[in-house]
Amino acid sequence: MQNDKVIILTGGSSGIGRAAALRFARQGDKVLVTGRRSAPLDQLTSEHPNIVGMVADAASATDAGRTVTKALELWGRIDALINNAGAGAILSLADITAERIADIFSVNVFGPSLLASAALPHLRDRRGTIVNVSSTFGHKPGAALSHYAASKAALEHLTRCWALELAPSGIRVNAVAAGPTETGALTGMMGLTPEQAAAVEEQERESIPLGRRGIPDDVAEWLVRLAGPAAAWMTGQVIDVDGGLGLA
């Protein structure tokens, strides 16, 4: 695909999604970025004219339809869908509730499924692509990460199943499994105190073979690659971008 694609990118107001949105925009693509908060979306859209922000809940079927409609109203087509929005918690088995489990799976499994389904006719028209954002813990066990990890394992298997299902339509489906990245997720999504987060970060640095946590651009680079022509003969793959953590 040439570099004037139309991209839908969820959870793009910060971290990996933000870095990816700017990379897409700077190479000439049009990007509709969704997120739950308007202020960071407004800040992002001010940084490049190819980016449009939209407040939307990644777990909402209604918002999935609204998102697809917005992209079509703006640019008339959809070339790629990047399912980047995520939810998680450091949560022991003793502390789980139905609501906590539902919150994680609604964003990490239901959301990508609903948006991919809503976008599917338009992706077929363009022989487009879907890129899902997983985690090293989608295939590596972690204590107190069981439901977050299980939701990412589900997303990785959805990636492989969709790749088979959609290949006859020319739609490629791949995923990036991101390792620990400097996105603020530990004090945000995971709900740790700054002191707890600092301890986890140090432990992660000691566990990662390359000796550091990632930065958003480390992962964003591969989201852009998988959505572009360099990956034209790749589908059903989960690419680890984690400093070797999955090997440790």
PyMOL commands that set and color helices and strands:
alter all, ss='L'
color gray80, all
select helices_A, chain A and resi 15-26+38-45+61-75+93-95+98-126+136-138+146-169+194-207+216-227+229-231+245-247
alter helices_A, ss='H'
color red, helices_A
select strands_A, chain A and resi 6-9+30-35+51-55+80-83+129-135+172-178+238-241
alter strands_A, ss='S'
color yellow, strands_A
deselect
rebuild
show_as cartoon
